[in-house]
Amino acid sequence: MTATRLLEGKVALVTGASRGLGQSIARVFASEGARVAFTYTRDEQGSRTTLETCRKSGDARAFQVSVLDAAGTETMVADLEQNWGSVDILVNNAGISQNMPLALMEEEDWDRVMDINVKGTFLTSKAVLRGMIRRKQGVVLNIGSLVAVRMLEAPIHYCASKAAIKGLTEALAKEVSRYGIRVNCLAPGLLEDGVGRNLPEHRLADYLKHCALGRVGRLEEVARLAAFLVSDVNGYMSGETVVIDGGV
Amino acid sequence: MKLPLLETPFTMTPDAAARDVFHSYSKGMCPTCRALVDGVRIIRDGKVYLRKQCPHHGTSEALISGDADWFLRSLTYIKEGSVPLKHSTKVEEGCPKDCGLCPDHEQHSCLPIIEITNHCNLECPICIVQNRNNYNMSAAEFVDTIDGLIEKEGLLDTVNLSGGEPTLHPDFLQFLELARRPQISRVSVSTNGLRIASDFAFCQELAKRKVYVNLQLDALRNPELRTLRGAGDHHAVKERALANLERAGVRTTIVATVAKGVNDHQIGDCVRLLFERDFILSLMFQPASYTGYGGAHFGPHNPLDIITIPDVVRAAEEQTGGLLRRSDFLPLPCSHPGCFGLTYLLKTDDGFMPFPRFIDLEHYLEIIANRGTIRPDAGFENAIKAAIDELWSSSGQSPDNDRVLRTLRKAIRCMYPEDRALELEERLHIGEGLVKTIFIHAFMDEHTFEIDRIKKCCTHYAMPDGRLMPGCAYNMFYRHKDPRYVGPVGQPLIWGKPANGAPDPKDPAYS
């Protein structure tokens, strides 16, 4: 008997997938049967790695487009719909963090983090949702963070942006629910790659002390959960923020 | 327990300046028979002296601090030490006869030193050890020494390889490989720079292994260097060594022995050298210690008129036109306050800003507590955050505040880039480029020796048998009995090969 793959026949778009969690999500989605398109901005080598990995499982495409480039994003979505028929799954993963205390944070820092993390999520969602609404189906998964739901020591603009994503998820889920489109938020704790790698040793130790499983999360674990969340198996969940943090 | 932090000057009654004022009891050494004898610390003319009474050789006196105010203030910075994970000896005969460390010792090893050879290719008139040119540590001994250190300390910021002249050891590069352990953050090498000056490929090997070099450089002119280091064109050698280190990208500390009346007028020049060259991360002044093979006979020497830590600080202030101030320096709390003084300097857009000018005293002490190097741990992060908030909330009141804030913002952006995560070592490396350090480390001799300083010593010689010997105790009580060095005096080596007892004519130091 052949096991059914979670995302068989789906078209998924993952933003910011040239490294880290985005790369892992793209790879897992491909292995679960999805045709995967992803975006990247600068990391050519990373994007090649993602593309090659995904293509081992099936069709995949890479687009060098910023989430802040509304026109470029719309062109990309149109291209996908024309060539692959639809975009069934959107993962808003692209985001940045910046380790900066309040006293040293400038307006430009705030704007940059909020722009990429929040405005980028809005612009990409808007571009993709037009087709989803037309087809009256689709799933959006926004990558949030544990810092949006817990009081943790982290830069305020990053926390604010991730909290905004949680709010955006809930409002958007309500707004598009009439079309059968589900919108959820996945909020990881500290992971082996990404923000966690820039954490000073004592802050990492502090996290591990308060984490029931006593370790940081693996990208694969979060990507597997993401695959479940956007799959049809998870058809009754919307507007939810799902925390995966090892029990903090 | 937190001791009060005194920032106001000590007040003496008018007649106190004209006569001896008893301060405290001490235990020192008779400079004639080297026996441990009782003594007292007295304050006279704004300076602190150690007066000892030997039953056989009478009274002797030595200057131990050129500034009574510094001395008294430094006693308020005492911090409880942290003990090693394991002791090697028991308390039996009392300090300093139980060294190794015994449970009575009050500080772990901040800076362990491994003497891998007693061969040297210089014969310095100011040398405080005895290089008999008859011992090279074996690889097995070296591994045992490293194992012993890790057993006692767990994690080590720095392990220093010294000698003799360590670069003469025939297996020197192999030892650097053997010292590469996950428990050891960095390896430093104390050297006279002769090999570095003439062997650029060797410098590249050091850079490849991320070794830190402590380059002996007492002055920037030959007359002073010849008085301290013997005949030769030392200045040319040091210039070549500096050029090679810079070209190879080796992170460097300048180590300057300072003798009163010899090179104490060059302190400002050494500070300027630190400021001018990016690859020089720190500067260590060592007030001359009149003991050992050369130092005991170095003259002229008047124990009542030597240079001490506050004298170096005063000279730094006077000779840098106010770039540095006395208030920029503090004793290192983890050691005995009589042993170390230091300041950290932040590199800003237009110069250097000493940490004590923008971090309050309590947070600064937190940063420098129990270590001589900056490490980005919780204490450091809290102190820097508090400093940033304080500077920001009072910005506009001083143009310096904005300058420091701009620098710190730039530093954070470099150390935590948005587009990638840096490894800790890479971040530390960036941090090293932003902070420079000036240390003053006063070794003791027979005249200035005091038991209480030994008990708090954090500069230890690591032995193959696992013992950690407090530096000055080892130099004065143990070195001459060390079985590794017993035997006939050997021949000096040049790059690991015997030089037939004569200086190598090609050696630039002898040209």
Contacts between the chains, C-beta under 8 A, distances in Angstrom:
chain1	res1	chain2	res2	distance
A	42	B	419	6.9
A	43	B	419	7.9
A	96	B	418	4.8
A	96	B	419	7.6
A	97	B	418	7.2
A	98	B	413	7.9
A	98	B	416	7.0
A	98	B	418	5.4
A	99	B	412	6.1
A	99	B	415	7.8
A	99	B	416	3.7
A	100	B	409	7.4
A	100	B	412	5.9
A	100	B	413	7.7
A	100	B	416	7.8
A	101	B	385	6.0
A	101	B	388	5.7
A	101	B	389	7.6
A	101	B	412	7.9
A	103	B	388	4.7
A	103	B	389	5.4
A	103	B	391	7.4
A	103	B	392	3.5
A	103	B	393	7.7
A	103	B	405	7.2
A	104	B	388	6.2
A	104	B	392	7.5
A	104	B	405	6.4
A	104	B	408	6.2
A	104	B	409	4.3
A	104	B	412	6.5
A	106	B	409	7.7
A	193	B	421	7.4
A	194	B	421	7.0
A	195	B	421	7.7
A	196	B	421	7.9
A	197	B	421	3.3
A	197	B	422	8.0
A	198	B	416	5.4
A	198	B	421	4.5
A	198	B	422	6.9
A	200	B	376	5.4
A	200	B	377	7.4
A	200	B	378	7.9
A	200	B	381	6.2
A	201	B	376	7.9
A	201	B	377	7.1
A	201	B	424	6.9
A	202	B	377	5.3
A	202	B	378	4.1
A	202	B	381	7.3
A	203	B	378	7.9
A	203	B	381	7.9
